[in-house]
């Protein structure tokens, strides 16, 4: 009887851990996966907040660059000028909507951050106050960058800050795809 209970316990534990592994793998977002579609609060340049899909692009844009960040993350703040350079590069801007997603839970602090860095943030800032997007995209560190194509397929992923090599890599992905 004891052996039977042990065997049953092992089967239950193995089944449960297999289910957990399948579910974790299903939500991980990697190159080649379809990007999860989450509705977030977007802060407009006017300061107004509207609900919008994370996958919304400006009209005529083929790509979407998603940058997950936190206001307390040094490399995230360090990426602001790089994102602005990408946004001002006419070959990138003609094809790409840039969306920065704050994973911070305090909207007032995010708005203070936005006001402080407004001159460097001339693209969409989305608020992930409930961290639904963070979970759906399996964000473990910030900054994390994704490039999503017109079919909502992830074609690029990068963890960390940008240097010239990464900036050129992002440009190649967008321009040469």
N, C-alpha and C positions, 0 to 999 in steps of 0.2 A: 504494500500500500504506500509506504514511504517513497519507494522508487517511482511509483506511478504519479504521485503528487509532485515530485521533483521534475519528472519528465514533462508533466503538464505545465508546470511553472516555467520551464525553459521554453516550451513552445509558445506560451503566451508572451513572454518577454521578447523572444525573437520576432514574433509577429508584430508586436507593438513597435519595436525599434525599426523594423523594415518599413512600417507605415510612416514613422517619423522621418526616416531617410528619404522616402519617396516624396513626402510633402515638402521637405526642405529643398530638395533638388528642384521641385516643380516651381518654387518661387524665386530661385536664384536667377538673376539676370546676367547673362553672359553674351558675348558676341555670337550672333546667329539666332538668338532668341527673339521672340516678339516682345516688344516693350510693353509692360503693364500700363493700362490706361486708368489713371487715378484722377479724380477731380480735386483740385486744390484752390485755395484763395490766391488770386494774382493781385499784386499791388501794381496799379497802373502808374504811369509817370505823374498823373494828376494827384496821386495819393489815394484814389478810390480803390476799393477792393471788390473784385468780381470773382465768382466761381467759374473755373474753366478747366478743361481737360489738360493734363500734363503734356499730352501729345499735340496740342493745338499749335499750328504754325501760322506765321503771317502769310497772307495771300501770296501765292506764287513761289513760296519757298519749298525746296525739296527736302532739306535736312533740318534736324532739330538737335542742338547741342544742349544736353542737360548737365548742369554742374550742381551736384549735391554739396552743400557747405554748411558750416556752422559759424556764427558770429565770433566765437571764442577760439577759432582755429587759425593760427598764424599762417600756415600755407594757403588757407582759403582766402584770407585777406591779401596775401601775396599774389594770388591769381587774378585779383580784380583788374589790374592794369592789362594783364594778358587777355582776359576776356574782352576788355574794351578794345584792345588792338584787333582782335579777331572780328569784333562787331563793326569796326571802322574800316576793315580791309574790304574793299569793294568786291573782290572776287569771292570772298566768304559770305559777306552780307547779302549778296544777290541770291544766294542759294540757301542760307541758313538762318533759322530763328534760334537765338540764344535764350535759354531759360535757366536762371539760377534758382535752386530750390533750397530754402533754409529749413533745416531739420530742427531748429530751436523751437521750444514750446512757449516762449514768452513773446507774444506779439509786440508788446510795447518796446521791449529791448531790440527786437528785429527792426522795428520802425525807427528807433534811435540810430541803429547801425546804418540803415538805409539813408537817413538824413545826413549822417556824418560822411558817408562815402558816395553820396548822390552824384557827384561829378564823375565818378568812375563806373557807375551802374546805370547804363543807358539801354538796358535790355530788361526783359521781364524778370521780376522776382516773385517766386511762388512761396507761399507759406505752407509748410507741412507740419502744422501744429499738433496733429494727432499721430504723426509719424507713420501714417499709412503708406506713403510712397517709400519711405526709408525701408519699411518691411518688405514691400512688394519688389523693390529693386535690390534687396539684400545688401544694404549699405552697412559696411563694418567700419569704415574710416572715411574721413573727409579730408580734402576734397576727393570726390569720385566723379568722373566725367564719362558720359555716354554720348555717342553720336548715333542717331536713329534716322533711317532712310524713309523714303516716301511710302513704303509698305509697312512702316512701324517695326522694322527689323533692326536690332542693335548691330551696327557695323563696326563699332569701336568702343573700347572701354579703357580708361586709364585711372589709376589710383595715385593720388599725390599731386604735388605742385607741378607747374610747367617750367621748363627751361626752353632754350631756343630749339633744341632737338624735338621736344614734344610739340611745340608750336608748329614746326615744319611738318611733323607727322600728322597733326590734325588737319593742316591745310591740304596735304597730299590726299588724305582720306576723302575730304569734301570735294576737292577739285578734280581728282583723278578717278573717282568712283564710277 
